[in-house]
Amino acid sequence: MQSAKLAVAEPAFLPLVEACRQHGIGRTKAFELAAAGTLETFTIGSRRYVRLDSLRALPERLKAEGGAQ
């Protein structure tokens, strides 16, 4: 009998501070980027989440805007 391998789906979003910390971005800068609309975020209750595809595209987006903020 073959064992079935389960595909582990990567989440589409994570809490803003946690996700940014994993990418080397501090809490203050994370909220600045969110407030500027540079990162796509949303809230559930009082917690702010970031779309991971938005976070991964951040370096290219900042380069296109003319540099890091």
C-alpha positions in Angstrom: 0.0 0.0 0.0 1.4 3.4 -0.9 1.4 6.2 1.6 -0.3 9.3 0.4 1.7 12.5 0.6 -0.4 15.4 1.7 0.5 18.7 0.1 1.0 21.4 2.7 -0.6 24.6 1.5 1.3 27.8 2.3 -0.9 30.4 4.0 -1.9 33.4 1.9 -1.6 35.8 4.8 0.0 36.1 8.3 -0.2 38.7 11.1 1.7 41.8 10.0 4.3 41.9 12.7 5.1 38.2 12.6 5.4 38.1 8.8 7.5 41.2 8.6 9.8 39.9 11.4 10.4 36.8 9.4 11.5 39.0 6.5 13.8 41.2 8.7 11.4 44.2 8.8 10.8 45.8 12.2 7.4 46.5 13.7 7.5 50.3 13.2 8.6 50.0 9.5 5.9 47.3 8.9 3.2 49.7 10.1 4.7 52.6 8.1 4.6 50.5 4.9 1.1 49.4 5.7 -0.1 52.9 6.3 1.5 54.1 3.1 -0.3 51.4 1.2 3.0 49.7 0.1 1.9 46.5 1.8 -1.5 45.1 1.3 -3.1 44.5 4.7 -6.4 44.0 6.3 -7.8 43.6 9.8 -9.7 40.9 11.5 -10.9 42.2 14.8 -8.0 44.3 16.1 -5.3 42.3 14.5 -3.7 43.4 11.2 -2.7 40.8 8.6 -0.5 41.1 5.5 -0.9 39.3 2.2 2.3 37.3 1.8 2.4 37.9 -2.0 2.5 41.6 -1.2 5.3 41.1 1.2 7.3 39.0 -1.2 6.9 41.6 -3.9 8.1 44.5 -1.6 11.7 44.7 -2.8 10.6 45.0 -6.5 7.9 47.5 -5.5 10.4 49.7 -3.5 12.9 49.5 -6.4 10.3 50.7 -8.8 9.3 53.6 -6.5 12.9 54.7 -6.4 14.4 53.2 -3.3 13.7 51.9 0.1 11.6 53.9 2.5 
